[in-house]
Amino acid sequence: MVSVWFQIPTTVILSLIYVAYVLAGGAIFWYLEGNQLEENSHIFYIKKEELLQKFSCIDQHALENFAQKIIWAYKNGFTFKGNRTLNGFWRFSNSAVFSATVVTTLGYGDMTPTTTHGQLFCVLFALVGIPLNVVVLNKFGKFMLSIEQRISDYIGRKINRRKTARVLITGISFLIGMTLFIFIPSYGFHTFENWTYNEGFYFTIITLSTIGFGDYVAGNNPDINYPVCYREVVAAWIFFGLAWLSLVINSCIEMLEKTSEYFNQRQLNTLENKTIEETVEEPAPAEPGEEISE
C-alpha cells in the first residue's frame, strides 16, 4: 500500500510550506527590527523635544505642519540645501528611468506622478508595459539559456560526459552572472553612492528581485556629483540583470521539472512493482469440487 504522504496533493504541500515560510520570515523580522524601531522612536521623540525647547517660539502644531511640507517637498524633488531639485526630477533621463521602474515593477517610490493626467497615463503605461517586460525578459532569459545549453552540449560531446559538462557550464554561468550583476555593481554603488558594501549588496538584491523598497535609490543624492549617464547605466544594469535573473529562474524551473519527473517516474515504478508482486502472490481461485489444503 502506497504511503499516505504521496497521496497528499502537491499544491496543498507547497501552500503549507509557503505559509510557514512567510510566517517564519515575519517572526524573524519582528525579532530583528522590532527593538530597533522602538529605539528609533525614542530617539525621534528626544530630538523633537530638544528642537521645541531650543526654538520655544515653535509650537507642536507648527512643527508638524513644517514636517509635512518637508515630506511634500522631498517627494516632489526639492531639497533645502539650496533652491534646486534632486538631480532634476522629470527631466527626460530621469523620466526614462522612472518608466523603466514602472514596467519592471520596481517602484522605488522616489518619483511618483502627481498630476491627474500623469497618474492615468502611468496606469495605462503599466498595463501594457508590465506584460511586455515579462515577455521580453522571458525570451531573453530563454535565449541565454539556449546558448548555455549549446555550449554544454558541445563540450559534453567533446569529453563524452554531457551531464558533467552541463553541471560545469551551469555553475560557471552562475558565477559569471553573480560577478557581473551582483558583486561588481555592489562595489560600484559602494564607490559612487558612498554606501557600505553591505548596503550596495542589499540594494542590488532588492532591485533585481523587483522588490524596490525605496530606502536606497541610486543616483538620487543631491550632495554627490555623479558621472555622466550614471542613471542610464544603472537602468541598463537593471534590464540585463533581470534578464540574467530570468535565466537563473528558467534553469531552476527546468531543474525542478526534471526532479519532479524523476520522482514521479520512481513512484510509478514502485506502484507497478507492488502491483506485480501482489498479482504474483495472490493465490489462484480453487476449481469447483476442489478443497484447498491447509
Salt bridges, closest charged atoms under 4 A:
ASP223 OD2 - LYS81 NZ 2.70
GLU254 OE1 - ARG166 NH2 3.00
GLU254 OE2 - LYS258 NZ 3.62
